[in-house]
């Protein structure tokens, strides 16, 4: 039986901009943390309702939440940004 089905998810981040939520998901997955974006379509249908719903949610497994918070903090600090002229590996 797949153990991922039994894992609970936790909110790692909320974003009013669904594109930002997908960027954060990409950062988490690049760090080896499985993540999903939920509720991103609400803001595309009606931008006024998105803040009332809390925006798009970036979800990770509860067991990965601490590591995900570390990755997201590094993103916010700019640690994951490419420098001028730098190419990704």
N, C-alpha and C positions, 0 to 999 in steps of 0.2 A: 504494500500500500504506500502511496506517495505521502510522505510526512509533510510536504508543503501545504497540503490541503488543510491540515489541522492547525497550522500556525496562525496566530492572530496577527493582524496588521496594526501598525501605529502610524500616526501622522508625523512625518518628518518635517514637512513644510507646507505652508499655504501660500498661494500666489493669486493675485487678482488677474494677472496676465497668464493665460494658459501656455504661451510660448516659453515664458520664464520657468513654469513648472516642468516643461519637457526638457529644458536646458539642465535644470537641477537633476531630473531623472537620469539624463545622460551622464552627468558627473558621477552620480552614485553608481551607475552600472559600469562605468569605466574603472571605478574603484573596486569592482567585484561585488557590489551590493545590489541585489535584485530590488527593483522599485517599479511602481506603477503610478500613473496619474489618473485621478478620478475627478469627475464633475467639470472637466475642462470645456465641455460642450455648452454648458449653461451660459457662459459669458459670450460665446459666439452667437447664441440665439438671442439673448437679451442682456446687454451689458449692465443694465440697471439692477438686475436681480442677482448678479454674481456676488457683489459685496454682502448682500443679505444672507447668501448661502455660505459665505466664508471663502469664496473663490475656489480655485482648483486645489486639490489635495495631492501631495506627493506621499505615497504610502510605502513603507518598508516592513519587513517582518520585525516583530517586537525584539527578537534576539539581535537584530542588526541596528537597532535604533541609536545606540550610543556611537557606533562607528559612523552611521549616517550623519549624525549631528556633527561629528568631527570633520567629515568631508564637506558638509555644507558650510561650516565655519571657515574652512580653508578657502572655499569658493568666495565667500563674502570678503575675506581679507585680501583676495587677489592672488593667493598662492598658486592657483591653477591657471592663471592667465599666461598666454604666450608673450614673450618679450618681442620688441620690434625686430623683425628679420628672422625670428626663430621659427623653425618648422617643427610640427609635431612628429614624434617618433613613429 
